[in-house]
Amino acid sequence: MRPIIFSLFVWLIFVVSSLPAATDPTFLDTATQAASWILSREVNENPKIGYWPSRQDLPVEEKCDLYYGNAGVILFLQELYRATGRKEYPDAIQRGIGFLDRNLPELKLYGLYDGLAGIAYSLAQQSDNPEASAVCSQAVDRLIEGAMKQSNGSVRWNDDNDIISGSAGIGLTLLALGQQLHRPELINLSVQAGIDLLARSVPAAQGRYWLHEITAQKQYPNFSHGTAGIAYFLLKLYQRSGETRFLDAAIDGAKILALNRVFESVDALPRASRFTRTKRSFLPRLVPWAGWHRSISLSAVRRYQRHPVEEFRECGRRLGSSFRDPGKADAGLLEQSQSLLWSGLGRRIFFGALPVNPSGG
């Protein structure tokens, strides 16, 4: 049940964010039913503090984070409030913020999906809420304090490189918040995280890739744990800083991904590259992509809105049906939804601006 809940949650953000372009009322109906179910599970420590558990016996981080906890629910309820104007959603958001405020000092993780970065990003979207802004500032301060200086002048927060919990996701958050909150020191810290990722890259016959953590053996191509997400962060960093070393690394990552296969080691990579153009020819299409809006999931949604794919819609309808009738959920549906989310959407985010088809067309 736990994986289905999370897959459905990501699709709910997809559904709500697509509402202005959608004509099928089933999407809004499914989202509001899901919100009612989520709110019915609320655990209240007092009338002003609450959280929504995804399962029993959660550690405090998972009660708070973007992946399982309050930060993700708040982001969803905020989108749904914008679509419906229903008062119960901002009231619930306020209780969720109270829970984050109380528990923030106990959090030990820094990542986008599993820690302080995701909490800071979610709360920053409540820009007209003084309580949310105060807790967001606390989370950002913790990110600054937790940055560990490296010998080459870079920083990192843990052993992870990826979007989910590592330097790429934290750096992407700092880059976005630095611009949104007009705090240049956050952008500088994001650049330092990028410098560390440059040093952590693994050279290949064509391009380079990244392991999701320092001690990992297998490399992934996808957005959440793999080269696509890390290269995307470096591309956004280039767009902001103008430093071509970040662009060079992002394009090297694209070369690996364009091989359109998963390789277990550098030795397994073929020697002939499918990319025949020079890196400068990628520049006009790489740079304009606007990506990072409300969250990684939401930026994938924005990409979807520009290039609708019926497969995404159909899978969303089936997930909605499984929510209304859990007996309809099946392993094939779960596998399809996770494949679309973590492989399909992730690759579309990074490859969307490339002037050549990743399959060689």
C-alpha positions in Angstrom: 0.0 0.0 0.0 2.8 2.4 0.8 4.3 2.6 -2.8 0.8 3.1 -4.2 0.1 5.9 -1.8 3.3 7.7 -2.8 2.7 7.1 -6.6 -0.8 8.4 -6.2 0.4 11.5 -4.3 2.8 12.5 -7.1 0.0 12.0 -9.6 -2.3 14.2 -7.5 0.2 17.1 -7.8 0.3 16.3 -11.5 -3.6 16.4 -11.7 -4.0 19.6 -9.7 -1.3 21.5 -11.5 -2.8 20.5 -14.9 -6.3 21.7 -14.0 -6.3 25.0 -16.0 -5.5 23.0 -19.1 -7.8 20.1 -18.3 -11.5 19.7 -19.2 -12.2 16.4 -17.5 -13.8 17.1 -14.0 -12.7 13.6 -12.9 -9.2 15.1 -12.3 -10.4 17.6 -9.7 -12.9 15.2 -8.3 -10.1 12.6 -7.7 -7.8 15.3 -6.1 -10.5 16.5 -3.7 -11.4 13.0 -2.7 -7.8 12.2 -2.0 -7.5 15.4 0.0 -10.5 14.4 2.1 -8.9 11.0 2.8 -5.6 12.6 3.7 -7.2 15.1 6.1 -9.2 12.3 7.7 -5.9 10.6 8.7 -4.6 13.7 10.5 -3.0 13.3 13.9 -3.4 16.4 16.1 -1.0 17.0 19.0 -3.3 20.0 19.8 -5.8 22.1 17.8 -3.1 24.1 16.2 -0.6 21.3 15.3 -1.1 18.2 13.1 0.5 15.8 10.7 -0.6 13.2 8.2 1.1 9.8 8.6 1.8 7.7 5.6 2.2 4.6 7.9 2.6 3.8 11.5 5.7 4.4 13.6 7.2 7.0 11.4 10.5 8.7 12.4 10.2 12.4 12.9 12.0 13.1 9.5 9.3 11.2 7.6 6.5 13.0 9.4 8.0 16.3 8.2 9.7 15.8 4.8 8.6 16.3 1.2 8.6 12.6 0.4 6.3 11.2 3.0 5.5 14.0 5.4 4.0 17.4 6.0 6.0 19.4 3.5 4.7 17.3 0.6 1.1 17.4 1.9 1.3 21.2 2.3 2.5 21.6 -1.3 -0.4 19.5 -2.5 -3.0 21.3 -0.4 -1.7 24.6 -1.5 -2.2 23.7 -5.2 -5.7 22.3 -4.4 -6.6 25.5 -2.6 -5.6 27.6 -5.6 -7.9 25.4 -7.8 -10.9 25.2 -5.4 -10.7 28.0 -2.9 -11.9 25.7 -0.1 -11.2 27.0 3.3 -10.4 23.7 5.0 -7.1 23.5 3.0 -5.4 26.6 4.3 -6.6 25.7 7.8 -4.9 22.3 7.5 -1.8 23.9 6.0 -1.5 26.1 9.1 -1.7 23.1 11.4 0.9 21.3 9.3 3.2 24.3 9.6 2.8 24.3 13.3 4.0 20.7 13.4 7.1 21.6 11.3 7.9 24.5 13.6 7.8 22.3 16.7 9.9 19.5 15.2 12.4 21.3 13.0 15.2 21.3 15.7 15.0 17.5 15.8 15.6 16.9 12.1 19.0 15.6 11.1 18.7 15.2 7.3 19.3 17.9 4.7 17.9 16.5 1.4 15.3 17.8 -1.0 13.0 14.8 -0.6 13.9 13.6 2.8 15.1 16.7 4.8 15.4 20.4 5.4 15.8 21.4 1.8 12.4 20.1 0.8 10.8 21.6 3.9 12.3 25.0 3.1 11.2 24.9 -0.5 7.6 23.8 0.4 7.2 26.6 3.0 8.7 29.2 0.7 5.7 28.7 -1.6 3.5 30.1 1.3 5.0 33.5 0.7 2.1 35.4 2.2 2.1 33.4 5.5 4.4 34.8 8.2 4.6 31.6 10.2 5.6 29.6 7.1 8.3 32.3 6.2 9.7 32.1 9.7 10.0 28.3 9.7 11.4 28.4 6.1 14.1 30.8 7.4 15.0 28.4 10.2 15.3 25.5 7.7 17.5 27.6 5.4 19.8 28.6 8.2 20.2 24.9 9.2 21.2 24.2 5.6 23.8 26.9 5.7 25.1 25.6 9.1 25.2 22.0 7.9 27.3 22.6 4.8 30.7 20.8 5.2 33.6 22.5 3.6 35.8 20.4 1.4 39.5 20.8 0.6 38.8 22.2 -2.9 36.6 25.0 -1.6 33.4 23.1 -2.3 30.7 22.0 0.1 28.5 18.9 0.7 26.0 17.8 3.4 26.3 14.1 3.3 27.6 11.2 1.1 24.8 11.6 -1.4 25.2 13.2 -4.8 21.6 12.9 -6.1 18.4 14.9 -6.3 16.5 12.9 -3.7 18.8 13.5 -0.7 22.1 14.7 -1.9 24.0 17.8 -3.1 22.1 18.1 -6.5 18.7 18.4 -4.8 20.0 20.6 -2.0 21.9 22.8 -4.5 18.9 23.1 -6.7 16.8 24.2 -3.7 19.3 26.8 -2.7 19.5 28.1 -6.2 15.8 28.5 -6.4 15.4 30.0 -2.9 18.3 32.3 -3.5 16.5 33.9 -6.4 13.1 33.8 -4.8 14.1 35.2 -1.4 16.8 37.5 -2.8 19.6 35.9 -0.8 22.7 35.8 -2.9 24.6 33.8 -0.3 22.3 30.8 -1.0 23.3 31.0 -4.7 27.0 31.1 -3.8 26.5 28.0 -1.6 24.7 26.3 -4.5 27.7 27.0 -6.7 30.0 25.4 -4.1 27.8 22.3 -4.2 28.2 22.2 -7.9 31.9 22.4 -7.7 31.9 19.3 -5.4 29.7 17.5 -8.0 32.2 18.3 -10.7 34.9 16.7 -8.6 32.7 13.6 -8.0 31.9 12.9 -11.7 33.2 9.7 -13.3 34.7 10.1 -16.8 33.6 7.7 -19.5 34.6 7.1 -23.1 32.0 9.6 -24.1 31.0 12.1 -21.4 30.7 11.5 -17.7 28.3 10.2 -15.1 27.7 10.4 -11.4 27.0 7.7 -8.7 24.1 8.5 -6.5 26.4 8.4 -3.4 30.1 8.4 -2.9 30.4 4.7 -1.9 27.9 3.4 -4.6 29.0 0.9 -7.2 26.1 1.1 -9.7 25.2 4.2 -11.7 21.7 5.2 -12.6 20.6 7.3 -15.6 17.4 8.7 -14.0 16.4 12.0 -12.5 15.8 11.1 -8.9 19.0 9.2 -8.2 21.0 9.4 -11.3 23.0 11.4 -13.9 19.9 13.1 -15.4 19.1 14.9 -12.1 22.6 15.9 -11.3 23.3 17.1 -14.8 20.0 19.1 -14.7 21.2 20.8 -11.6 24.5 21.7 -13.2 22.7 23.0 -16.2 20.6 25.3 -14.1 23.7 26.4 -12.2 25.3 27.4 -15.5 22.2 29.4 -16.5 22.5 31.3 -13.2 26.3 31.7 -12.9 27.4 31.7 -16.5 30.3 29.4 -15.6 30.9 27.1 -18.6 32.4 24.3 -16.5 28.9 23.5 -15.3 27.5 23.5 -18.9 30.4 21.3 -20.0 29.6 18.8 -17.3 25.8 18.9 -18.1 26.5 18.1 -21.7 28.8 15.3 -20.8 26.0 13.9 -18.7 23.7 14.2 -21.7 26.1 12.3 -23.9 26.0 9.3 -21.5 22.2 9.5 -21.3 21.9 9.7 -25.1 23.3 6.2 -25.3 19.8 5.3 -24.0 21.1 2.3 -22.0 22.1 1.5 -18.4 25.7 0.5 -18.0 27.2 -1.1 -15.0 30.7 0.2 -15.5 32.7 2.6 -17.6 34.2 -0.4 -19.5 30.8 -1.4 -20.8 30.2 1.9 -22.6 30.4 1.7 -26.4 33.1 3.8 -28.0 31.0 5.4 -30.7 28.9 8.3 -29.5 25.5 9.1 -31.1 26.1 12.8 -30.4 27.8 14.3 -33.5 27.3 18.0 -32.8 29.6 20.1 -30.8 28.6 21.3 -27.3 28.0 24.9 -28.5 25.3 23.6 -30.9 23.3 22.4 -27.9 23.4 25.8 -26.2 20.4 27.5 -27.8 18.1 24.7 -26.8 19.6 23.8 -23.5 19.5 27.2 -21.9 15.9 28.4 -22.2 14.2 25.5 -20.4 12.5 27.1 -17.3 12.1 23.9 -15.2 12.3 24.5 -11.4 8.9 26.0 -10.5 7.2 24.4 -7.4 9.0 21.1 -7.0 10.7 18.4 -9.0 7.3 16.7 -9.5 5.7 20.0 -10.5 8.5 20.9 -13.0 7.9 17.5 -14.6 4.2 18.5 -14.8 5.0 21.8 -16.5 7.0 19.8 -19.1 4.0 17.5 -19.5 1.7 20.5 -20.1 3.9 21.6 -23.1 4.0 18.1 -24.6 0.9 16.1 -23.5 1.3 12.4 -23.6 -1.9 10.4 -23.4 -0.1 7.6 -21.6 0.5 9.9 -18.6 -3.2 10.8 -18.5 -4.4 7.2 -18.8 -2.1 6.1 -16.0 -3.4 9.0 -13.8 -7.0 8.0 -14.4 -6.2 4.4 -13.4 -4.4 5.5 -10.3 -7.4 7.7 -9.5 -9.7 4.7 -9.9 -7.4 2.6 -7.6 -7.8 5.3 -4.9 -11.6 5.2 -5.2 -11.6 1.4 -5.3 -8.4 -0.1 -3.8 -9.4 -3.5 -5.3 -8.6 -2.2 -8.7 -4.9 -1.6 -8.0 -2.6 -4.1 -9.5 1.2 -4.7 -9.7 1.2 -3.8 -13.4 -0.4 -0.4 -12.7 2.2 0.3 -9.9 5.1 -0.7 -12.2 3.8 1.5 -15.0 3.2 4.5 -12.8 6.7 4.3 -11.2 8.3 3.8 -14.6 6.6 6.8 -16.0 7.4 9.0 -13.0 11.1 8.1 -12.4 12.3 7.2 -15.8 10.0 8.8 -18.4 9.4 12.1 -16.7 12.9 12.4 -15.4 14.5 11.9 -18.8 12.0 14.3 -20.4 13.0 17.0 -18.0 16.6 16.8 -19.0 16.3 15.9 -22.7 13.4 18.2 -23.4 15.6 21.0 -24.7 18.1 18.9 -26.7 18.2 19.4 -30.5 18.6 15.7 -31.2 16.5 12.8 -30.3 18.1 10.7 -27.5 17.5 7.6 -29.5 19.5 8.9 -32.4 16.7 10.4 -34.5 
